[in-house]
Amino acid sequence: MTLQRSWVASAQAANTDFPLHNLPFGVFRDWEGDDAPRVGVAIGDRVLDVSALKASLFDGVAKRAADACAESTLNALMSLGSEYATALRARLIELLDASHADIETNKKAVQPALIAMKDAEMLLPAQIGDYTDFYASIHHATNVGLMFRPDTPLLPNYKHIPVGYHGRASSIVVSGTAIKRPQGQSKSDDAEAPSFGPTKMLDYELEMGAFIGGGNSLGEPIAIKDARTHLFGLCLVNDWSARDIQRWEYQPLGPFLAKNFGTTISPWVVTMDALEPFRARAFARAQGDPAPFPHLYDETDQTSGALDVIVEAWLESAKMRDDGFEAVRLSRGNMKNLYWTLAQMVVHHTSNGCNFKPGDLIATGTISGEEKESRGCLIERTWRGAEPLTLPTDETRTFLQDGDTVILKAYCERDGLRIGFGECRGTVSA
Amino acid sequence: MTLQRSWVASAQAANTDFPLHNLPFGVFRDWEGDDAPRVGVAIGDRVLDVSALKASLFDGVAKRAADACAESTLNALMSLGSEYATALRARLIELLDASHADIETNKKAVQPALIAMKDAEMLLPAQIGDYTDFYASIHHATNVGLMFRPDTPLLPNYKHIPVGYHGRASSIVVSGTAIKRPQGQSKSDDAEAPSFGPTKMLDYELEMGAFIGGGNSLGEPIAIKDARTHLFGLCLVNDWSARDIQRWEYQPLGPFLAKNFGTTISPWVVTMDALEPFRARAFARAQGDPAPFPHLYDETDQTSGALDVIVEAWLESAKMRDDGFEAVRLSRGNMKNLYWTLAQMVVHHTSNGCNFKPGDLIATGTISGEEKESRGCLIERTWRGAEPLTLPTDETRTFLQDGDTVILKAYCERDGLRIGFGECRGTVSA
């Protein structure tokens, strides 16, 4: 693979999340200039304001995609179908490429449309019609199952169905939004009756989310060979969870108030094109595991339908901030360890005819691996509080305290190529 | 109560769903004239095209509400808050009232804006951001629980929490839309492995839905004394369900593909103002039942927070149509028998800070009563197929067959006053 570089200096840094090969899409506004939300692309420490570029820089499919960047959400671009964003991104790579023959002309045309990231406010990238959360990590499902249902940790359907449920779209917020500790009902094992009050078991969940680009009509399932073309790109998702509320409410209809008080997503949507070099073999089913049903099986999906994305959760307490400590990493896992691929989730979701619309979000569920250090939420990481974590300030944590900031990060690294997702950050307030 | 009548003759019929006292809102387009979707009001067998009325007929709050009727969904009207629709409806009652002093002037102004219902195509009344389905009938929960979990039919949380879950908004369709029999995974008790194919246990669920008018901000729960003002109005909901898929998939995260292939709603939204005369005492908790938590309890809500709405499910098979039989009634129940009031559902839903947006829909869950004839779905009505129903054609039904049309109806009747909800209709296709 040829490693092109951008003439934007900050995009050449070894540790940048946003080199020339990434170019994720997001929605921003800059307070200094025009404050209308519009679509931008991240490059180094800059936001490229696509709608500020001259129309003459684009033609054909790329031009129509660039026009959609004047909108206040990515939905218009998403709804055009995957080839539009692909063409736009390819053209933007040319315009930002340090080795391009027209570099001087390109610089002159593009530089005025570059805004410092620190001057841009990032907004929710899309109007999310429906949000679905899956449960695709078998390690997470087994661990949580052990705690909630010791007799049957992994239910009989798990290896046949990419288990998922509908989440709440209205309470999805962008990175940086404060999360208010929710109140709710819970009942401890030794209590006679439930009680109502602020959750005592506030947790995060480290997940990846996939935005749907082109949708499907009601009644028309998506075939697995086509599933990939319906995915626009990925972001980080923190599915904040109140474990005490969840335990009391979740039977028989699933999690509800334990989850819908807030879900945080990262603002930059990394396209499937940018992720292409990081495709990986699907999770190896254990000897004796059932084969997926034919509609959920595709050879290409098995050999390269997973994604090698390293995911991390970091914590910074209020005291750590006061005492000058940096955030500490609580876990590091990998998306390629999911039992189900994104394509399988898409196919299962639509197998009954359910329709996706552009801008819908599906999330993977907590990404945990086999090792303790790869467990993507506190209830697993501290084994329901039995093994507290110690912070640099000598504070301990079983669940989140007010003032705690959770920072999720993700990146891909292979053959000298690295792209990242930026941050998904939220601070717990009382 | 004075029973005013409308000068629209069809609105005077004893059995009309849409007399002067109803005036539900909906979204329609007429193929003969302007085909842009807009807000209308049902009166007798006519749709009143509010946006076709002269602006000078309205002033103040009512005028702003009338302006919102030019939109293609009710969301704009809903988001204004309850007093706006209240004022508009009050003014429309004046304009349509046969005993009004200005009747001749009013007739002249209104008549050109009346369209025959048969010439109007009804559309989804709102853009539904999020859809939540509750489980508020204790009779339904007990019956289904007996079939799915004979050991613990009613779970310990039921009398403390208005149990609910998030449904799918994208697949909500308006009355009249065909429902394609979904495929899915299921596993019978005696099978070694699950199988994939068309559901063999397709069911309807007879529910009422409530549209949210004004929303709340994330993190700000709605108090029970304010809950009513957040409700815009009610419609019928058919929560089509595939019982075999549901049984296999629903643990541990709740129903998903068993429900999200389609949900049908009736097009006319009957306002809370129209329902005011039909308020009823909340369901009487049995001796020994726990008292609701303080945030879920309000004296006014207990004495008049339920609604006396008679709900019916009707069936017409393809053969019945061919042989000239009318639809037969399968059940008749009453919304006042729900264990939880709509206000309690709103309060519980937002008690953790979850936010509602205008146009969000909450549904009650299947409305079943104590008697067999009041059970609002086939799995209860036929006790999971053990007691088939016989149709006038001598066909029998345990679950729905292709070609079956399910028609839900609802109405209120008290002291000579009757209002109805129209129909919620759907035909099963292969």
Contacts between the chains, C-beta under 8 A, distances in Angstrom:
chain1	res1	chain2	res2	distance
A	129	B	129	7.4
A	129	B	169	6.2
A	129	B	170	5.8
A	130	B	168	5.9
A	130	B	169	5.4
A	130	B	170	5.1
A	135	B	253	6.2
A	145	B	252	7.5
A	148	B	252	7.3
A	149	B	252	7.3
A	155	B	251	5.2
A	155	B	252	6.1
A	156	B	187	7.8
A	157	B	185	7.7
A	157	B	187	7.9
A	157	B	194	7.4
A	157	B	248	5.8
A	157	B	249	6.1
A	157	B	251	7.1
A	160	B	185	6.1
A	160	B	193	7.9
A	160	B	194	5.2
A	161	B	185	5.9
A	161	B	248	7.5
A	161	B	249	5.8
A	163	B	249	7.2
A	163	B	252	7.7
A	163	B	253	5.8
A	163	B	256	7.8
A	164	B	253	6.9
A	164	B	256	5.8
A	165	B	165	7.3
A	165	B	166	7.2
A	165	B	253	3.9
A	165	B	254	5.2
A	165	B	256	5.5
A	166	B	165	7.2
A	166	B	166	3.9
A	166	B	167	6.1
A	166	B	168	5.8
A	166	B	256	6.9
A	166	B	260	7.1
A	167	B	166	6.1
A	168	B	130	5.9
A	168	B	166	5.8
A	168	B	354	6.3
A	169	B	129	6.2
A	169	B	130	5.4
A	169	B	169	7.6
A	170	B	129	5.8
A	170	B	130	5.1
A	170	B	218	7.7
A	170	B	354	7.4
A	170	B	355	5.1
A	170	B	356	7.0
A	170	B	357	5.3
A	170	B	360	7.1
A	171	B	218	5.7
A	171	B	353	8.0
A	171	B	354	5.6
A	171	B	355	5.7
A	173	B	218	7.1
A	180	B	218	7.9
A	180	B	219	4.1
A	180	B	353	5.4
A	182	B	352	3.6
A	182	B	353	5.4
A	183	B	221	7.4
A	183	B	351	6.0
A	183	B	352	6.0
A	183	B	353	7.7
A	184	B	351	6.6
A	184	B	352	5.1
A	185	B	157	7.7
A	185	B	160	6.2
A	185	B	161	5.9
A	185	B	293	7.1
A	187	B	156	7.8
A	187	B	157	7.9
A	193	B	160	7.8
A	193	B	290	6.7
A	194	B	157	7.4
A	194	B	160	5.3
A	196	B	293	5.0
A	196	B	295	6.8
A	196	B	351	7.9
A	218	B	170	7.8
A	218	B	171	5.7
A	218	B	173	7.1
A	218	B	180	7.8
A	218	B	261	7.8
A	218	B	262	6.8
A	219	B	180	4.1
A	219	B	261	7.8
A	221	B	183	7.4
A	242	B	352	7.3
A	245	B	352	7.1
A	248	B	157	5.7
A	248	B	161	7.5
A	249	B	157	6.1
A	249	B	161	5.8
A	249	B	163	7.2
A	250	B	252	7.0
A	250	B	253	7.8
A	250	B	254	7.7
A	251	B	155	5.2
A	251	B	157	7.1
A	252	B	145	7.4
A	252	B	148	7.3
A	252	B	149	7.3
A	252	B	155	6.1
A	252	B	163	7.7
A	252	B	250	7.0
A	252	B	254	7.3
A	253	B	135	6.2
A	253	B	163	5.8
A	253	B	164	6.9
A	253	B	165	3.9
A	253	B	250	7.8
A	253	B	254	4.3
A	253	B	255	6.6
A	254	B	165	5.2
A	254	B	250	7.7
A	254	B	252	7.3
A	254	B	253	4.3
A	254	B	254	2.4
A	254	B	255	7.5
A	255	B	253	6.6
A	255	B	254	7.5
A	256	B	163	7.8
A	256	B	164	5.8
A	256	B	165	5.6
A	256	B	166	6.9
A	257	B	348	7.4
A	257	B	349	7.5
A	257	B	351	6.9
A	257	B	352	4.5
A	257	B	354	6.8
A	260	B	166	7.1
A	260	B	352	7.1
A	260	B	354	4.5
A	261	B	218	7.9
A	261	B	219	7.8
A	261	B	352	4.3
A	261	B	353	4.7
A	261	B	354	5.5
A	262	B	218	6.8
A	262	B	353	7.4
A	290	B	193	6.7
A	293	B	185	7.1
A	293	B	196	5.0
A	295	B	196	6.8
A	348	B	257	7.4
A	349	B	257	7.5
A	351	B	183	6.0
A	351	B	184	6.5
A	351	B	196	7.9
A	351	B	257	6.9
A	352	B	182	3.7
A	352	B	183	6.0
A	352	B	184	5.1
A	352	B	242	7.3
A	352	B	245	7.1
A	352	B	257	4.5
A	352	B	260	7.1
A	352	B	261	4.3
A	353	B	171	8.0
A	353	B	180	5.4
A	353	B	182	5.4
A	353	B	183	7.7
A	353	B	261	4.7
A	353	B	262	7.4
A	354	B	168	6.3
A	354	B	170	7.4
A	354	B	171	5.6
A	354	B	257	6.8
A	354	B	260	4.5
A	354	B	261	5.5
A	355	B	170	5.1
A	355	B	171	5.7
A	356	B	170	7.0
A	357	B	170	5.3
A	360	B	170	7.1
